[in-house]
Amino acid sequence: MCDLRRLAKISKLIGASLILAGGAAATSDDRVPEPFRGATAGSPFVVQYDDLDYIYKKSVMRTGASDRSRAPKARPPIGTRISRSNPKSTRLEGNRVNFDIFRGDNLALVSRIRRELEAIPGVLPMVQWRREEQLAFWLNLYNLTVIEQVALIYPETNLKKLHRARGSEPALLDRKLLTVAGIALSLNDIQHKILIPKFRNPLVMYGLFQGYVGSPNMRAEAYTGKRVFDQLEANAKEFINSNRGNQIDSSLMRVSALYDVNRVLFPEWQDSLKRHFAYYGDWVLKGRIEGVRRVKANITDWYIADLHGGHKGLATAANTNPAALVSRNALPEGYEPFRLINKMQTGTRFPVHVVEYLERLKQRNVKQRRGNVVLEPVKKKKDAPEEDGFIG
């Protein structure tokens, strides 16, 4: 296993990472719980998230942009009739988290860091923070809590039951898991009682990782006050331009069920969504969005966004063959922790369905590699008017 105990040296107490100075309070929002109202424009208070950056760099695999292709039907590997792969056509999209490492002492340390994050607003009132610092804080606290809770039930393939109430046990997002500045909070409280009323910005929803493939991406870095809106825009573009975000069939546009959860951010619903998608969409989506006449929010993929697909076991005899080994070349470009994976996991083999996933991902990303574009000036026509720049 990866020795995350070294994070204790990086983590210390996050409160000690605050850069303190004075500042005047800004106006508050009376719909938000009192300790979290207001902000201070120009405040020099900054929260540093070096510990989270370290964790996410080692545990999150970036998979790149979707190519809009639908994943083929999942098939069982050789030696069994059991298919352990995600059956959804969206299964090749979205970043992956290596939940397998968050066990034992590693999980205990993640819980400690989460508690330290909770404690910061009790030491430094949030009214003294800039709005961007507040937003980054809530997103980081939310996502780390989701990772902690999913790790507690790992291995698990389908997270639908975790996100649904069962008898007297509330759904994950409704559990009062956190206490911030003396206020007991659920993840839904953070989203619907703090983030949405305070920021009223659709970008907020793209920073809330749910643990499953159909959710916005878990980034391989923490959110920071300095870059939070750039980070959210990147997540929005990835999600919107993927099959997890929307699928258009003639005049019908199917969108993620998460848009219905965040419907208050799209007050005109269909028109608001169309404008939103046109703004962040690629040229293909922009061209198709005008023909949309009906919107249906029913795209889901509850399969865990885990590198192993929620399986610790190797499952079949095929995995005893050296062909089941994953080489460096099978991993997507830009993903480095191959050596770390060998240490983190019980052995050097991945399940067959994961090998297939990585190979398909590699092929997809090779197709998306950028070429070089060279601009050359074109000779001006004899009677062409004088203009700045190139003339074509």
Protein Blocks (a to p, Z undefined) as FASTA:
>chain_A
ZZfklmmmmnmpmklmpccdddddddddfkbcfklggjdehiabdcdfkkmmmmmmmmpc
cebjaehiacddddddehiabdfbdfbfklmgccdddfklmgcjlmmmmmmmmmmmmmmm
mmmcfklpcfklmmmmmmmmmmmmmmmmmmmmpccfblklmmpcehjbccfklpcfbcee
hiacdfklmmmmmmmmmnopaklmmmmcghiaklccddfbdcdfklmmmmmmmmmmmmmm
pcklpccehjaccddfklmmmmmmmmnlmmmmmmmmmmmmcfklmmmmmmpcbdcdfbcc
fbccbfklopabgoiaklmpmklpccfklpcghiaklmmmmmmpgcjbdcfklmmmmmmm
mmmmmmmpccddddddddddfklccdehjdZZ
